[in-house]
Amino acid sequence: NERKRSNRIARGAADAEGEDAMPCDVSLDASDGAAEKANKKAAKKAAKAERRARREGVSSGGQKACDLCARSVDLLIRCEIDRSSGWRMVCGRCWKTPAVAGGVPDGDGQNPNYRYGGLWKNLHRTT
């Protein structure tokens, strides 16, 4: 109905100017609607596949990478290793090394620039 009304308005404007009526191109409108429908369907399928992958444990599901070793994990420790570089997100394996903290929240004393800044947990992980 909306398309018919807009075509009628366009034809009326063309008639008022004394020109021939504008031809209405219904095929373009139909193909736009079909393309929009296909895009919506593809997005829905992709979302379903992502949910299925999360359930099966295949998807990373929001994991983040360690700043030192680039491993994707569900738990990162925010800490300062040296004063010049700022805060880093470090995985448990790297955090336990003497260069970082030695596995102690307040540091083991070997790195005087170490400062603990809290935890980041992946709340979207699959159990």
GROMACS elastic network, one bead per residue, 0.5 to 0.9 nm:
[ bonds ]
;  ai    aj funct       b0    kb
    1     4     6  0.51154   500
    1     5     6  0.61828   500
    1     6     6  0.86808   500
    2     5     6  0.51862   500
    2     6     6  0.62624   500
    2     7     6  0.86705   500
    3     6     6  0.52037   500
    3     7     6  0.61988   500
    3     8     6  0.86163   500
    3    26     6  0.85352   500
    3    29     6  0.83235   500
    4     7     6  0.51193   500
    4     8     6  0.61344   500
    4     9     6  0.86427   500
    4    24     6  0.89539   500
    5     8     6  0.50353   500
    5     9     6  0.61956   500
    5    10     6  0.86129   500
    6     9     6  0.50926   500
    6    10     6  0.61788   500
    6    11     6  0.86322   500
    7    10     6  0.50203   500
    7    11     6  0.60899   500
    7    12     6  0.84823   500
    7    22     6  0.80771   500
    7    23     6  0.84296   500
    7    24     6  0.62985   500
    8    11     6  0.50861   500
    8    12     6  0.60307   500
    8    13     6  0.85960   500
    9    12     6  0.50384   500
    9    13     6  0.62094   500
    9    14     6  0.86415   500
   10    13     6  0.51805   500
   10    14     6  0.62502   500
   10    15     6  0.86633   500
   10    21     6  0.77389   500
   10    22     6  0.67839   500
   10    24     6  0.89586   500
   11    14     6  0.50595   500
   11    15     6  0.61020   500
   11    16     6  0.85620   500
   11    20     6  0.81099   500
   11    22     6  0.56648   500
   11    23     6  0.81462   500
   11    24     6  0.87964   500
   12    15     6  0.50688   500
   12    16     6  0.61207   500
   12    17     6  0.87237   500
   12    21     6  0.75943   500
   13    16     6  0.51011   500
   13    17     6  0.64368   500
   13    18     6  0.88084   500
   13    19     6  0.88544   500
   13    21     6  0.83632   500
   14    17     6  0.52471   500
   14    18     6  0.64171   500
   14    19     6  0.53201   500
   14    20     6  0.62986   500
   14    21     6  0.54346   500
   14    22     6  0.67452   500
   15    19     6  0.56268   500
   15    20     6  0.64347   500
   15    21     6  0.61494   500
   16    19     6  0.75664   500
   17    20     6  0.87849   500
   18    21     6  0.89100   500
   19    22     6  0.85335   500
   20    23     6  0.87993   500
   21    24     6  0.88894   500
   24    27     6  0.89262   500
   25    28     6  0.59227   500
   25    29     6  0.71949   500
   26    29     6  0.52975   500
   26    30     6  0.62247   500
   26    31     6  0.86640   500
   27    30     6  0.51090   500
   27    31     6  0.60704   500
   27    32     6  0.85388   500
   28    31     6  0.51780   500
   28    32     6  0.61154   500
   28    33     6  0.86340   500
   29    32     6  0.51462   500
   29    33     6  0.62756   500
   29    34     6  0.86718   500
   30    33     6  0.51539   500
   30    34     6  0.61768   500
   30    35     6  0.85960   500
   31    35     6  0.59968   500
   31    36     6  0.84412   500
   32    35     6  0.51167   500
   32    36     6  0.60667   500
   32    37     6  0.85220   500
   33    36     6  0.50828   500
   33    37     6  0.60996   500
   33    38     6  0.85945   500
   34    37     6  0.50413   500
   34    38     6  0.61250   500
   34    39     6  0.86224   500
   35    38     6  0.50487   500
   35    39     6  0.61491   500
   35    40     6  0.85818   500
   36    39     6  0.51530   500
   36    40     6  0.62007   500
   36    41     6  0.86232   500
   37    40     6  0.51419   500
   37    41     6  0.61810   500
   37    42     6  0.86808   500
   38    41     6  0.50617   500
   38    42     6  0.61597   500
   38    43     6  0.86410   500
   39    42     6  0.51227   500
   39    43     6  0.61845   500
   39    44     6  0.86004   500
   40    43     6  0.51862   500
   40    44     6  0.62196   500
   40    45     6  0.87165   500
   41    44     6  0.51042   500
   41    45     6  0.62580   500
   41    46     6  0.87059   500
   42    45     6  0.51012   500
   42    46     6  0.61989   500
   42    47     6  0.86642   500
   43    46     6  0.50948   500
   43    47     6  0.62105   500
   43    48     6  0.86484   500
   44    47     6  0.51677   500
   44    48     6  0.62623   500
   44    49     6  0.86832   500
   45    48     6  0.50888   500
   45    49     6  0.61704   500
   45    50     6  0.86684   500
   46    49     6  0.50506   500
   46    50     6  0.62081   500
   46    51     6  0.87032   500
   47    50     6  0.51148   500
   47    51     6  0.62995   500
   47    52     6  0.86287   500
   48    51     6  0.51464   500
   48    52     6  0.61315   500
   48    53     6  0.85925   500
   49    52     6  0.50266   500
   49    53     6  0.60983   500
   49    54     6  0.86218   500
   50    53     6  0.50817   500
   50    54     6  0.62257   500
   50    55     6  0.87081   500
   50    59     6  0.72797   500
   50    61     6  0.88681   500
   51    54     6  0.51078   500
   51    55     6  0.62864   500
   51    56     6  0.87254   500
   51    59     6  0.86993   500
   52    55     6  0.51472   500
   52    56     6  0.62960   500
   52    57     6  0.86296   500
   52    58     6  0.86515   500
   52    59     6  0.88156   500
   53    56     6  0.51276   500
   53    57     6  0.60511   500
   53    58     6  0.50420   500
   53    59     6  0.52587   500
   53    60     6  0.89175   500
   53    61     6  0.88013   500
   54    57     6  0.50305   500
   54    58     6  0.60227   500
   54    59     6  0.51000   500
   54    60     6  0.75988   500
   54    61     6  0.62984   500
   54   124     6  0.88845   500
   54   125     6  0.79209   500
   54   126     6  0.65181   500
   55    58     6  0.77835   500
   55    59     6  0.84080   500
   55   126     6  0.67171   500
   55   127     6  0.89872   500
   56    59     6  0.79004   500
   56   126     6  0.82108   500
   57    60     6  0.76936   500
   57    61     6  0.83772   500
   57   125     6  0.84792   500
   57   126     6  0.61428   500
   57   127     6  0.82046   500
   58    61     6  0.84998   500
   59    62     6  0.85365   500
   59   126     6  0.89733   500
   60    63     6  0.56430   500
   60    64     6  0.88372   500
   60    72     6  0.80857   500
   60    73     6  0.87371   500
   60   125     6  0.76964   500
   60   126     6  0.89995   500
   61   122     6  0.82321   500
   61   124     6  0.58569   500
   61   125     6  0.56123   500
   61   126     6  0.75351   500
   62    74     6  0.79119   500
   62   122     6  0.63528   500
   62   123     6  0.79810   500
   62   124     6  0.60985   500
   62   125     6  0.69369   500
   63    72     6  0.56590   500
   63    73     6  0.53779   500
   63    74     6  0.52875   500
   63    75     6  0.82144   500
   63   121     6  0.88444   500
   63   122     6  0.62137   500
   63   124     6  0.83436   500
   63   125     6  0.76589   500
   64    70     6  0.86203   500
   64    71     6  0.79637   500
   64    72     6  0.51598   500
   64    73     6  0.58382   500
   64    74     6  0.68942   500
   64    75     6  0.82623   500
   64    76     6  0.79754   500
   64    89     6  0.89871   500
   64   122     6  0.80871   500
   65    68     6  0.86674   500
   65    69     6  0.79234   500
   65    71     6  0.50894   500
   65    73     6  0.63192   500
   65    74     6  0.89450   500
   65    76     6  0.84649   500
   65    89     6  0.81079   500
   65    90     6  0.83199   500
   65    91     6  0.80744   500
   66    69     6  0.56475   500
   66    71     6  0.53640   500
   66    72     6  0.64482   500
   66    73     6  0.73492   500
   66    76     6  0.70903   500
   66    88     6  0.83364   500
   66    89     6  0.58266   500
   66    91     6  0.53738   500
   66    94     6  0.83821   500
   67    70     6  0.56805   500
   67    71     6  0.83037   500
   67    88     6  0.62065   500
   67    89     6  0.55864   500
   67    90     6  0.58122   500
   67    91     6  0.80990   500
   68    71     6  0.83416   500
   68    88     6  0.82571   500
   68    89     6  0.81038   500
   68    90     6  0.64952   500
   68    91     6  0.81564   500
   68    94     6  0.71674   500
   69    90     6  0.82721   500
   69    91     6  0.81854   500
   69    94     6  0.74637   500
   70    91     6  0.89062   500
   71    91     6  0.76891   500
   72    91     6  0.84947   500
   73    76     6  0.71264   500
   73    91     6  0.69194   500
   73    92     6  0.89446   500
   73   122     6  0.82301   500
   74    91     6  0.86921   500
   74   120     6  0.80565   500
   74   121     6  0.58697   500
   74   123     6  0.82641   500
   74   124     6  0.89632   500
   74   125     6  0.70969   500
   75    90     6  0.86880   500
   75    91     6  0.66312   500
   75    92     6  0.75258   500
   75   119     6  0.70573   500
   75   120     6  0.56899   500
   75   122     6  0.63470   500
   76    89     6  0.57041   500
   76    90     6  0.53128   500
   76    92     6  0.68125   500
   76   118     6  0.86797   500
   76   119     6  0.58077   500
   76   120     6  0.51246   500
   76   121     6  0.66876   500
   76   122     6  0.87875   500
   77    88     6  0.80167   500
   77    89     6  0.55283   500
   77    90     6  0.51371   500
   77    91     6  0.62163   500
   77    92     6  0.71914   500
   77    95     6  0.74332   500
   77   116     6  0.77687   500
   77   117     6  0.72609   500
   77   118     6  0.59816   500
   77   120     6  0.63393   500
   77   121     6  0.89511   500
   78    87     6  0.65165   500
   78    88     6  0.56382   500
   78    90     6  0.63450   500
   78    91     6  0.89878   500
   78   115     6  0.87301   500
   78   116     6  0.64420   500
   78   118     6  0.52926   500
   78   119     6  0.58669   500
   78   120     6  0.73068   500
   79    86     6  0.84294   500
   79    87     6  0.55170   500
   79    88     6  0.54687   500
   79    89     6  0.65540   500
   79    90     6  0.72987   500
   79    95     6  0.88846   500
   79   100     6  0.85281   500
   79   101     6  0.89714   500
   79   114     6  0.69403   500
   79   115     6  0.54357   500
   79   118     6  0.72973   500
   79   119     6  0.89988   500
   80    83     6  0.68915   500
   80    85     6  0.76368   500
   80    86     6  0.58616   500
   80    88     6  0.60038   500
   80    89     6  0.87814   500
   80   100     6  0.85381   500
   80   113     6  0.70849   500
   80   114     6  0.53819   500
   80   116     6  0.66228   500
   80   117     6  0.74273   500
   81    84     6  0.87809   500
   81    85     6  0.75519   500
   81    86     6  0.76945   500
   81    87     6  0.75040   500
   81    88     6  0.74233   500
   81    99     6  0.80719   500
   81   100     6  0.59596   500
   81   101     6  0.82569   500
   81   111     6  0.76283   500
   81   112     6  0.86977   500
   81   113     6  0.57823   500
   81   115     6  0.68015   500
   81   116     6  0.89684   500
   82    85     6  0.60097   500
   82    86     6  0.71323   500
   82    87     6  0.87259   500
   82   111     6  0.84054   500
   82   112     6  0.83467   500
   82   114     6  0.64691   500
   82   115     6  0.85777   500
   83    86     6  0.61804   500
   83    87     6  0.88093   500
   83   113     6  0.62335   500
   83   114     6  0.83759   500
   85    88     6  0.80232   500
   87   115     6  0.88655   500
   87   117     6  0.79951   500
   89   119     6  0.86996   500
   89   120     6  0.83079   500
   90    93     6  0.81855   500
   90    94     6  0.62129   500
   90    95     6  0.60804   500
   90   100     6  0.89148   500
   91    94     6  0.55290   500
   91    95     6  0.60808   500
   91    96     6  0.88038   500
   92    96     6  0.62478   500
   92   103     6  0.79569   500
   93    96     6  0.55278   500
   93    97     6  0.71197   500
   93   103     6  0.87363   500
   94    97     6  0.54741   500
   94    98     6  0.88507   500
   94    99     6  0.84916   500
   94   100     6  0.70879   500
   94   101     6  0.87069   500
   94   102     6  0.88436   500
   94   103     6  0.88413   500
   95    98     6  0.80075   500
   95    99     6  0.82575   500
   95   100     6  0.55390   500
   95   101     6  0.57162   500
   95   102     6  0.64997   500
   95   103     6  0.57974   500
   95   104     6  0.84895   500
   96    99     6  0.84409   500
   96   100     6  0.69908   500
   96   101     6  0.60544   500
   96   104     6  0.75643   500
   97   100     6  0.56877   500
   97   101     6  0.63684   500
   97   103     6  0.68968   500
   98   101     6  0.55820   500
   98   103     6  0.78908   500
   98   107     6  0.88566   500
   98   108     6  0.76675   500
   98   110     6  0.66449   500
   98   111     6  0.74170   500
   99   102     6  0.71786   500
   99   110     6  0.74486   500
   99   111     6  0.64314   500
  100   103     6  0.82069   500
  100   107     6  0.78449   500
  100   110     6  0.85213   500
  100   111     6  0.66386   500
  100   114     6  0.66866   500
  101   104     6  0.57982   500
  101   105     6  0.71177   500
  101   106     6  0.75701   500
  101   108     6  0.59080   500
  101   109     6  0.79105   500
  101   110     6  0.77024   500
  101   111     6  0.68369   500
  101   114     6  0.66093   500
  101   115     6  0.85651   500
  101   116     6  0.87088   500
  102   105     6  0.86201   500
  102   107     6  0.64613   500
  102   108     6  0.56939   500
  102   109     6  0.86358   500
  102   110     6  0.80974   500
  102   111     6  0.88791   500
  103   106     6  0.89172   500
  103   107     6  0.72663   500
  103   108     6  0.76440   500
  104   108     6  0.58985   500
  105   108     6  0.82853   500
  105   115     6  0.84850   500
  105   116     6  0.62640   500
  106   109     6  0.83593   500
  106   114     6  0.80003   500
  106   115     6  0.71491   500
  106   116     6  0.65380   500
  107   110     6  0.75473   500
  107   111     6  0.71696   500
  107   112     6  0.81978   500
  107   114     6  0.64099   500
  107   115     6  0.74872   500
  107   116     6  0.79318   500
  108   111     6  0.73160   500
  108   112     6  0.89491   500
  109   112     6  0.60943   500
  109   114     6  0.84981   500
  110   114     6  0.88642   500
  111   114     6  0.56215   500
  112   115     6  0.85635   500
  121   124     6  0.89372   500
  122   125     6  0.58252   500
  123   126     6  0.88276   500
